Amino acid sequence: MTRSSSPDLDKLLGHAFPVLDDGFVRLVDYMGNDSSIVQAARVSYGDGTRKVSEDRALIRYLLRHQHTTPFEMCMLKLHVRVPMDTWRQWIRHRTASVNEYSTRYSIAIDRAQMTPANAWRQQALDNKQGSSGFFASDEGERFSAAEQELHRLSKQVYQQRLDAGVAREQARKDLPLSTYTEAFWQIDLHNLLHFLALRMDSHAQLEIRRYAETIGEKIVKQWVPATWEAFQDYRFGQMTLSRQEQELLALVVNGQTEMADAWCAKSGWVKHKEERRILSREAKEFAVKLASFGLTPPW
């Protein structure tokens, strides 16, 4: 037996892809490729899959029907440098093996993410955890200047504590969340695709989205091209419709406006209060889906 390999990915081993102002994603190692997924599926399914003549077709079938186990046969190991606030979101994905740089044993990395004057985002009014639009550059310059001073002061205080002999585990406590950390991150392809589906989404925070896009476009796409194509078609680019959405969509497509209005009122998707129309979150999300088909909601 020979080890499954990806010549395109072999060229990237050890290469660090820059992310943000001082972060990176470096490919350390990998196991398997598209053929490993096919091999695992055919062992699992036996004679039933011999009807599928193309590896690409089988991979697309597996991903389309959420047969995820064969994708666990592939592994990826990365070395990443990432701001701590972004890493806090990243580490919520508990399906990876992780070993992080320790500031109990080592001096904290002497870099913190800086924000350009034109990159300060405003809080979204309709989403408590999101952003929308940017501040003007003159305001951004004030924010960036204050950020620079905060970093300088926190670095100074940290170094003074170390010089005085304060334990590293305590001296670090006032470092800003923008301080970079590093980690080795190993994950199987099935769980990696789940990570990418969530973190490449337009609703994900911009900083972690940049890391996810780098991993997806620069590494996974070269590693398992057939899987990446299927992922784009059936996972990342998919649209799901709930039972309620299917019911309302049928009414909209068939032009049953009065019945659609009654459905919206009965379901609580649309309420009227003092001549104001209030839409539920489900209604707002459904309107976005309708728009992708060139349709308008019934309200």
Order of alpha helices (4+ residues) and beta strands (2+ residues): alpha-beta-beta-alpha-alpha-beta-alpha-beta-beta-beta-alpha-alpha-beta-alpha-alpha-alpha-alpha-alpha-beta-beta-alpha
